[in-house]
Amino acid sequence: MRALISVSDKSGVVEFAKALEALGYEIVSTGGTYNLLAKEGVKAVEISEVTKFPEMFDGRVKTLNPYIHGGILHRRDLTAHVETAREHEIVGIDLVCVNLYPFKATIEKTDDFEEIIENIDIGGPAMVRSAAKNFNDVMIVTDVIDYDEVLNRVKSDTNTVDFRRDLMIKAYEHTAAYDAMIANYMNRRFHDGFGDKQFIVGQKAFDTRYGENPHQKGALYQFDSFFSNHFKALKGEASFNNMTDINGAIKIAAAFGKDPAVCIIKHANPCGFAIKENLYDSYVEALRCDPISAFGGVVAINGELDAKLAAKINEIFTEVIIAASVTEEALKVFESKKRIKIFTQESEYLTLANDTHDFKHVDGGFVYQDSDQVDENEVRDAKQVSKLEANDAQMKDLEIAYKVASLTKSNCVVYVKEGSMVAIGMGMTSRVDAAECALKKAKQSGLDITGAALASEAFFPFRDSIDAAASAGVKAIIEPGGSIRDEEVIAAADEYGMSLYFSEVRHFLH
């Protein structure tokens, strides 16, 4: 039996090679892998002894040879293949262990195109694909975490076709993701990221209980191990809908850095948000905005969930809690609650991946775009267009309202007072309807809007929204501006003695 080992990630490879050698495998290896194995006492055969050619062109050509690919690809069940291999003295290769040149690590550390090009693997993907194609006869190992299982299978004589088929699928996923990464990088470098083809590749983090509905399957896929590093289930199993709600809640709560922010989400829309002196007070104030909608909702906590806050949350039915961290005492509060799900990022504050691009499925394809980001200084640098200037407290409320509005379904208006969201209207076909719906909700909850700040994620096309805001007691407004009737809107703000700011940036979310 012969195994070919040529890896970029050399973790565990010495132990793997020694174990294979002990099981009777002859080890063939290349370059740096060969040097390491030989140094560690593995009786490896250098690739050039098999190919009868030296490595050429600075290592660009070393395994592209019939003695390698013939050894991998010839079918052991076909007499003609076996006879051809014997005729040309081609020795079968029964196991291929390959992982590829570190292209991702290279583009992260340098912009030198020559170095980047040299870290595009050619022989590696060819060997992986060859071994995967001939999985009936050959094991293809592309992941370090599979070393132990491969060894166990060989030792126990359970190296089945089904097992090799699973390795084959993993191998093609490996090469497909590698090529996709290269193509996407080249398009980013030369075509502003929008080439003729766009590849979206994710690694499965976990299966969800089901999709949006019980008859649909679902799973969460991650970029760059984000959820493996920043998502841990402490209680319960995340569903498809939980993950979309958690995403919305974290985006809003984490938008304020280290501030003790709490966001409550229901059906992907915020129904409560506050930043007060501490997380407990923030939750109490966030809940006041719409306690009816908060029932069965998702709570995002930008900090530690402790026992005191847990007891308060436990007063109503909450389906999901996502917190930066959770104390053992807090977990005990929910021990008797079977339906609640609790997750943590095991960090000091909630973390965002800050993906550079965004996409959405449409029937027959997907639309793809640069991710929308609210600049840290967008509110601070907004243009004052009214005669009256907002004070510091109003500017903070404007910032909260503006960020929440920017991360909420259009059409959207958000009212914030003293660090707490007191009213919100979202996902409406009319901005006026959104404002009226928000005020109606606030009235039902017994909340006083007087003195609040108002944000809209897009411009007010008419002054009627300003009239409605004034009648509710709003004192400060921020919006993008850009309407042909901006002057009428500004005049209305001055008429009511409001401060009005134009951010000059629109944040639609559809």
C-alpha positions as CSV (number, residue, x, y, z in Angstrom):
1,M,0.0,0.0,0.0
2,R,1.2,3.5,-0.8
3,A,0.2,6.9,0.6
4,L,1.0,10.2,-0.9
5,I,1.3,13.1,1.6
6,S,1.7,16.7,0.6
7,V,0.3,19.3,2.9
8,S,0.4,23.0,3.5
9,D,-1.1,22.7,7.0
10,K,1.4,20.3,8.7
11,S,-0.3,20.0,12.0
12,G,-0.6,16.4,13.0
13,V,1.0,15.1,9.8
14,V,4.1,13.5,11.4
15,E,1.9,11.4,13.7
16,F,-0.4,10.6,10.8
17,A,2.4,9.5,8.6
18,K,4.1,7.4,11.3
19,A,0.8,5.7,12.0
20,L,0.3,4.9,8.3
21,E,3.8,3.6,8.1
22,A,3.1,1.3,11.1
23,L,0.1,0.0,9.2
24,G,2.2,-1.0,6.2
25,Y,2.0,2.0,4.0
26,E,4.9,3.3,2.0
27,I,4.9,7.1,2.3
28,V,5.6,9.3,-0.8
29,S,6.0,13.0,-0.2
30,T,7.0,16.3,-1.6
31,G,9.1,19.4,-0.8
32,G,8.6,20.8,2.7
33,T,6.4,17.9,3.8
34,Y,9.1,15.3,2.8
35,N,11.8,17.3,4.6
36,L,9.7,17.4,7.8
37,L,8.8,13.7,7.7
38,A,12.3,12.6,7.0
39,K,13.6,14.8,9.8
40,E,11.1,13.1,12.2
41,G,12.2,9.6,11.2
42,V,9.5,8.7,8.6
43,K,11.0,6.6,5.8
44,A,9.4,8.7,3.1
45,V,10.1,8.4,-0.6
46,E,10.7,11.8,-2.3
47,I,8.3,12.5,-5.1
48,S,11.1,12.8,-7.7
49,E,12.1,9.2,-7.1
50,V,8.6,8.2,-8.2
51,T,8.2,10.6,-11.1
52,K,11.8,10.1,-12.3
53,F,11.9,13.9,-12.8
54,P,13.2,16.6,-10.5
55,E,10.8,19.3,-9.2
56,M,10.8,22.0,-11.9
57,F,10.2,25.7,-12.3
58,D,10.6,26.7,-8.7
59,G,8.3,23.9,-7.6
60,R,5.5,24.7,-10.0
61,V,5.8,21.2,-11.6
62,K,6.4,18.2,-9.3
63,T,3.4,16.0,-9.1
64,L,1.8,16.5,-12.6
65,N,3.1,13.2,-13.8
66,P,1.6,9.8,-15.0
67,Y,3.5,8.0,-12.2
68,I,1.5,10.0,-9.8
69,H,-1.9,10.4,-11.5
70,G,-1.7,7.0,-13.0
71,G,-1.1,5.6,-9.6
72,I,-4.1,7.4,-8.2
73,L,-6.5,7.2,-11.1
74,H,-6.2,3.6,-12.5
75,R,-9.2,1.4,-11.6
76,R,-8.2,-1.7,-9.7
77,D,-11.4,-3.5,-10.9
78,L,-10.6,-3.1,-14.6
79,T,-8.0,-5.6,-16.0
80,A,-7.0,-3.2,-18.8
81,H,-6.2,-0.5,-16.2
82,V,-4.2,-2.9,-14.0
83,E,-2.3,-4.3,-17.0
84,T,-1.4,-0.8,-18.3
85,A,-0.2,0.2,-14.8
86,R,2.0,-2.9,-14.7
87,E,3.3,-2.3,-18.2
88,H,4.5,1.2,-17.4
89,E,5.6,0.3,-13.9
90,I,3.1,2.6,-12.3
91,V,2.6,1.7,-8.6
92,G,-0.9,2.3,-7.1
93,I,-1.4,5.1,-4.6
94,D,-4.1,4.0,-2.2
95,L,-4.3,7.1,0.0
96,V,-3.8,10.8,-0.9
97,C,-3.4,13.3,1.9
98,V,-3.3,16.8,0.5
99,N,-4.3,20.3,1.7
100,L,-3.6,23.3,-0.5
101,Y,-1.3,26.3,-0.6
102,P,-2.4,29.0,1.9
103,F,-3.9,31.4,-0.6
104,K,-6.2,33.0,2.0
105,A,-3.3,33.6,4.5
106,T,-1.3,35.1,1.6
107,I,-3.9,37.6,0.5
108,E,-4.4,38.6,4.2
109,K,-0.7,39.4,4.7
110,T,0.4,40.9,1.4
111,D,-0.8,42.8,-1.7
112,D,2.2,41.6,-3.7
113,F,0.6,40.0,-6.7
114,E,3.7,37.9,-7.6
115,E,3.6,36.3,-4.2
116,I,-0.1,35.8,-4.4
117,I,0.2,34.1,-7.8
118,E,2.8,31.7,-6.5
119,N,0.5,30.7,-3.7
120,I,-2.1,29.4,-6.1
121,D,-1.8,25.6,-5.9
122,I,-1.9,23.6,-9.1
123,G,-0.7,20.1,-8.4
124,G,-2.5,19.9,-5.1
125,P,-6.0,20.4,-6.5
126,A,-5.2,18.0,-9.4
127,M,-4.2,15.2,-6.9
128,V,-7.3,15.9,-4.8
129,R,-9.6,15.7,-7.7
130,S,-8.0,12.6,-9.1
131,A,-8.2,10.8,-5.8
132,A,-11.8,11.9,-5.3
133,K,-12.8,10.7,-8.7
134,N,-11.3,7.3,-8.0
135,F,-12.8,7.1,-4.5
136,N,-13.8,3.4,-5.1
137,D,-10.2,2.6,-4.7
138,V,-8.5,5.6,-3.1
139,M,-9.0,7.5,0.2
140,I,-8.7,11.2,-0.2
141,V,-7.9,13.1,3.0
142,T,-8.1,16.9,2.9
143,D,-8.8,17.8,6.5
144,V,-6.6,17.4,9.6
145,I,-9.6,16.5,11.8
146,D,-10.1,13.3,9.7
147,Y,-6.7,11.8,10.4
148,D,-7.8,9.8,13.4
149,E,-11.0,8.5,11.7
150,V,-9.0,7.4,8.7
151,L,-6.5,5.5,10.8
152,N,-9.3,3.9,12.8
153,R,-11.0,2.8,9.6
154,V,-7.8,1.2,8.3
155,K,-7.0,-0.5,11.6
156,S,-10.5,-1.9,12.0
157,D,-10.9,-2.9,8.3
158,T,-14.0,-0.6,8.0
159,N,-12.6,1.5,5.1
160,T,-15.9,1.2,3.3
161,V,-17.0,2.7,0.0
162,D,-19.5,4.8,1.9
163,F,-16.7,6.2,4.0
164,R,-14.5,6.9,1.0
165,R,-17.5,8.5,-0.8
166,D,-17.9,10.9,2.2
167,L,-14.2,11.8,1.9
168,M,-14.7,12.3,-1.8
169,I,-17.5,14.8,-1.3
170,K,-15.4,16.7,1.3
171,A,-12.5,16.8,-1.1
172,Y,-14.6,18.4,-3.9
173,E,-16.0,20.9,-1.4
174,H,-12.4,21.7,-0.5
175,T,-11.2,22.3,-4.1
176,A,-14.5,24.1,-5.0
177,A,-14.1,26.5,-2.1
178,Y,-10.4,27.1,-2.9
179,D,-11.1,27.9,-6.6
180,A,-14.1,30.1,-5.5
181,M,-11.8,32.1,-3.1
182,I,-9.3,32.7,-5.9
183,A,-11.9,33.7,-8.4
184,N,-13.6,36.1,-5.9
185,Y,-10.2,37.6,-5.0
186,M,-9.3,38.2,-8.6
187,N,-12.7,39.8,-9.3
188,R,-12.3,42.1,-6.2
189,R,-8.8,43.1,-7.4
190,F,-9.6,43.7,-11.0
191,H,-13.4,44.1,-11.3
192,D,-14.4,45.8,-8.1
193,G,-15.8,42.5,-6.8
194,F,-18.5,42.2,-9.5
195,G,-17.3,39.8,-12.1
196,D,-19.3,37.6,-14.4
197,K,-19.6,35.0,-11.7
198,Q,-20.0,35.4,-7.9
199,F,-19.3,32.6,-5.5
200,I,-20.8,32.4,-2.1
201,V,-19.2,29.7,0.0
202,G,-20.1,28.8,3.6
203,Q,-19.0,26.1,6.0
204,K,-21.9,24.4,7.9
205,A,-21.9,25.4,11.5
206,F,-25.0,23.4,12.5
207,D,-28.4,22.1,11.4
208,T,-31.3,24.1,12.5
209,R,-34.4,22.3,13.9
210,Y,-36.1,23.0,10.6
211,G,-36.4,25.9,8.2
212,E,-38.9,28.7,8.5
213,N,-41.6,26.1,8.7
214,P,-41.5,22.4,9.9
215,H,-41.8,21.0,6.4
216,Q,-38.5,22.8,5.4
217,K,-35.0,21.7,6.2
218,G,-32.5,24.3,7.4
219,A,-28.9,24.8,8.5
220,L,-26.6,27.7,9.4
221,Y,-23.5,28.2,7.2
222,Q,-20.7,30.5,8.3
223,F,-17.9,32.5,6.7
224,D,-14.4,32.2,8.2
225,S,-15.6,30.2,11.3
226,F,-17.4,33.2,12.7
227,F,-20.1,31.2,14.5
228,S,-17.7,28.5,15.6
229,N,-15.8,31.3,17.3
230,H,-18.7,33.5,18.4
231,F,-21.8,31.5,19.1
232,K,-22.3,28.9,21.8
233,A,-25.6,27.3,22.8
234,L,-26.1,27.2,26.6
235,K,-29.7,26.1,26.6
236,G,-31.9,25.0,23.7
237,E,-31.4,24.5,19.9
238,A,-31.4,27.5,17.5
239,S,-34.0,27.4,14.8
240,F,-33.8,29.0,11.3
241,N,-36.1,31.9,12.5
242,N,-34.2,32.3,15.7
243,M,-31.0,32.9,13.7
244,T,-32.5,35.6,11.5
245,D,-33.9,37.3,14.6
246,I,-30.7,37.0,16.5
247,N,-28.9,38.5,13.6
248,G,-31.1,41.5,13.6
249,A,-30.9,41.9,17.4
250,I,-27.1,41.7,17.5
251,K,-26.7,44.1,14.6
252,I,-28.6,46.8,16.5
253,A,-27.3,46.1,20.0
254,A,-23.7,45.9,18.8
255,A,-23.9,49.1,16.8
256,F,-23.2,51.1,19.9
257,G,-19.7,49.8,20.9
258,K,-19.4,49.3,24.6
259,D,-22.6,51.0,25.6
260,P,-25.0,48.9,27.8
261,A,-27.5,48.4,24.9
262,V,-30.4,46.0,25.0
263,C,-32.5,45.2,21.9
264,I,-35.7,43.2,21.7
265,I,-36.7,41.7,18.4
266,K,-39.9,40.1,17.2
267,H,-40.3,38.6,13.8
268,A,-37.0,40.3,12.6
269,N,-38.2,43.8,13.7
270,P,-37.1,45.8,16.8
271,C,-39.9,46.3,19.3
272,G,-37.7,47.6,22.1
273,F,-34.3,49.3,22.5
274,A,-32.5,51.3,25.2
275,I,-29.2,52.4,26.4
276,K,-29.3,53.4,30.1
277,E,-26.7,53.4,32.9
278,N,-26.6,49.5,33.1
279,L,-28.0,46.5,31.3
280,Y,-30.8,45.9,33.8
281,D,-32.2,49.5,33.4
282,S,-31.7,49.2,29.6
283,Y,-33.8,46.1,29.5
284,V,-36.6,47.6,31.7
285,E,-36.8,50.7,29.4
286,A,-36.6,48.6,26.2
287,L,-39.5,46.5,27.3
288,R,-41.7,49.5,27.9
289,C,-41.7,50.4,24.2
290,D,-43.9,47.5,23.2
291,P,-44.3,44.8,25.9
292,I,-47.0,43.0,24.0
293,S,-44.8,42.4,21.0
294,A,-41.8,41.5,23.3
295,F,-43.7,38.4,24.5
296,G,-42.0,35.5,22.9
297,G,-39.3,37.7,21.4
298,V,-35.5,37.7,21.1
299,V,-33.4,39.8,23.6
300,A,-29.8,40.8,22.7
301,I,-27.7,42.0,25.5
302,N,-24.5,43.9,24.8
303,G,-22.7,42.6,27.9
304,E,-23.1,40.1,30.6
305,L,-26.4,38.5,31.5
306,D,-26.4,38.2,35.3
307,A,-28.9,36.7,37.8
308,K,-30.7,40.0,38.5
309,L,-31.3,40.7,34.8
310,A,-32.2,37.1,34.2
311,A,-34.9,37.2,36.8
312,K,-36.4,40.3,35.3
313,I,-36.4,38.8,31.8
314,N,-38.0,35.7,33.2
315,E,-41.1,37.7,34.3
316,I,-42.5,37.3,30.8
317,F,-42.1,34.5,28.2
318,T,-38.9,35.2,26.1
319,E,-38.0,32.7,23.4
320,V,-34.3,33.6,22.9
321,I,-31.6,35.4,24.8
322,I,-28.3,36.2,23.1
323,A,-25.7,37.8,25.3
324,A,-22.0,38.6,25.1
325,S,-21.6,36.4,28.2
326,V,-23.8,34.6,30.7
327,T,-23.1,33.8,34.4
328,E,-23.8,30.4,35.9
329,E,-26.3,32.1,38.3
330,A,-28.2,33.6,35.4
331,L,-28.5,30.1,33.8
332,K,-30.0,28.7,36.9
333,V,-32.8,31.2,36.8
334,F,-34.1,29.5,33.6
335,E,-33.5,25.9,34.7
336,S,-37.2,25.1,34.9
337,K,-38.1,26.9,31.6
338,K,-38.0,24.3,28.8
339,R,-38.8,26.6,25.9
340,I,-36.3,29.3,26.4
341,K,-33.1,29.3,24.3
342,I,-29.9,30.9,25.6
343,F,-26.8,31.6,23.5
344,T,-23.6,33.5,24.1
345,Q,-20.7,34.8,22.1
346,E,-18.4,34.3,25.1
347,S,-17.0,37.8,24.8
348,E,-17.1,41.1,26.7
349,Y,-19.4,42.7,24.2
350,L,-21.5,41.5,21.3
351,T,-19.4,40.9,18.1
352,L,-20.2,41.5,14.5
353,A,-18.4,39.8,11.5
354,N,-18.8,43.0,9.5
355,D,-19.1,41.2,6.2
356,T,-18.0,43.4,3.3
357,H,-20.8,42.2,1.0
358,D,-24.4,41.3,1.3
359,F,-26.8,39.2,-0.9
360,K,-30.4,38.2,-1.0
361,H,-32.2,35.4,-2.8
362,V,-34.7,36.3,-5.5
363,D,-36.5,33.7,-7.6
364,G,-34.0,32.4,-10.1
365,G,-30.9,33.9,-8.5
366,F,-29.7,36.5,-6.0
367,V,-28.8,40.2,-5.9
368,Y,-25.4,41.1,-4.5
369,Q,-24.1,44.3,-3.1
370,D,-21.6,46.0,-0.9
371,S,-22.7,45.8,2.7
372,D,-24.4,48.9,4.1
373,Q,-22.6,50.4,7.0
374,V,-23.6,53.4,9.2
375,D,-20.4,55.4,9.6
376,E,-19.4,56.1,13.2
377,N,-19.5,59.8,12.6
378,E,-22.6,59.9,10.3
379,V,-24.8,61.6,12.9
380,R,-22.1,63.7,14.4
381,D,-21.2,65.0,10.9
382,A,-24.8,65.5,9.8
383,K,-25.7,68.8,8.3
384,Q,-27.7,71.1,10.5
385,V,-30.4,72.6,8.2
386,S,-32.7,74.1,10.9
387,K,-32.1,77.3,12.8
388,L,-32.2,75.5,16.1
389,E,-29.2,73.3,17.1
390,A,-29.8,70.1,19.1
391,N,-28.2,69.8,22.5
392,D,-25.9,66.9,23.5
393,A,-28.6,64.7,24.9
394,Q,-30.7,65.2,21.8
395,M,-27.8,64.3,19.6
396,K,-27.3,61.1,21.5
397,D,-31.0,60.2,21.0
398,L,-30.7,61.1,17.3
399,E,-27.8,58.7,17.0
400,I,-29.7,55.9,18.6
401,A,-32.8,56.6,16.5
402,Y,-30.8,56.8,13.3
403,K,-28.9,53.6,13.8
404,V,-32.0,51.7,14.8
405,A,-33.8,53.1,11.7
406,S,-30.9,52.2,9.4
407,L,-31.1,48.5,10.6
408,T,-34.9,48.2,10.4
409,K,-37.1,47.4,7.4
410,S,-38.2,50.4,5.3
411,N,-40.3,52.5,5.4
412,C,-39.2,53.2,9.0
413,V,-39.4,55.9,11.6
414,V,-37.9,55.7,15.1
415,Y,-38.6,57.8,18.2
416,V,-36.1,57.9,21.0
417,K,-36.3,59.7,24.3
418,E,-33.6,59.8,27.0
419,G,-31.8,56.9,25.5
420,S,-34.9,54.7,25.1
421,M,-36.8,53.9,21.9
422,V,-40.4,55.0,22.7
423,A,-42.0,54.3,19.3
424,I,-41.2,52.6,16.0
425,G,-43.0,52.1,12.8
426,M,-41.4,49.8,10.3
427,G,-42.0,47.9,7.0
428,M,-44.8,50.2,5.9
429,T,-45.7,51.2,2.4
430,S,-46.0,54.8,3.5
431,R,-43.7,56.8,5.7
432,V,-46.7,58.7,7.1
433,D,-48.3,55.4,8.0
434,A,-45.1,54.3,9.7
435,A,-45.1,57.5,11.8
436,E,-48.8,57.2,12.7
437,C,-48.4,53.5,13.5
438,A,-45.5,54.3,15.8
439,L,-47.4,57.0,17.6
440,K,-50.4,54.8,18.0
441,K,-48.3,52.1,19.6
442,A,-46.7,54.6,21.9
443,K,-50.1,55.8,23.1
444,Q,-51.3,52.2,23.7
445,S,-48.2,51.6,25.8
446,G,-48.7,54.9,27.8
447,L,-45.4,56.4,26.6
448,D,-44.9,60.2,26.4
449,I,-43.2,61.2,23.1
450,T,-42.8,64.8,24.2
451,G,-39.2,65.9,23.8
452,A,-38.2,62.8,21.7
453,A,-35.8,62.6,18.8
454,L,-37.0,61.2,15.5
455,A,-35.1,59.5,12.7
456,S,-36.1,58.3,9.3
457,E,-33.9,56.1,7.1
458,A,-34.9,58.0,4.0
459,F,-36.1,61.5,3.3
460,F,-39.5,62.9,4.1
461,P,-41.1,63.7,0.8
462,F,-43.6,66.1,2.3
463,R,-43.9,68.3,5.4
464,D,-46.8,66.2,6.7
465,S,-44.4,64.0,8.6
466,I,-43.0,67.0,10.3
467,D,-46.4,68.2,11.2
468,A,-47.3,64.9,12.8
469,A,-44.0,64.8,14.7
470,A,-44.6,68.3,16.0
471,S,-48.1,67.4,17.2
472,A,-46.5,64.5,19.1
473,G,-43.9,66.8,20.8
474,V,-40.8,65.8,18.9
475,K,-37.9,68.2,19.3
476,A,-35.2,66.9,17.1
477,I,-35.2,65.1,13.7
478,I,-32.6,63.4,11.5
479,E,-33.1,62.2,8.0
480,P,-31.0,61.8,4.8
481,G,-32.5,64.8,3.0
482,G,-32.6,64.9,-0.8
483,S,-36.3,65.5,-1.5
484,I,-37.4,68.1,-4.0
485,R,-39.4,69.5,-1.1
486,D,-36.6,69.7,1.4
487,E,-37.1,73.5,1.8
488,E,-40.7,72.9,2.8
489,V,-39.6,70.3,5.4
490,I,-36.9,72.6,6.7
491,A,-39.4,75.5,6.9
492,A,-41.8,73.3,8.9
493,A,-39.1,72.3,11.4
494,D,-38.2,76.0,11.9
495,E,-41.9,76.8,12.3
496,Y,-42.2,74.4,15.1
497,G,-38.9,75.2,16.7
498,M,-37.3,71.8,16.0
499,S,-33.7,71.0,15.2
500,L,-33.4,69.2,11.9
501,Y,-30.3,67.4,10.5
502,F,-29.6,65.9,7.1
503,S,-27.2,63.0,7.1
504,E,-27.1,63.0,3.3
505,V,-26.9,59.1,3.4
506,R,-29.9,56.9,2.8
507,H,-30.1,53.5,4.5
508,F,-32.9,51.6,2.9
509,L,-33.3,48.0,4.2
510,H,-35.6,45.8,2.1
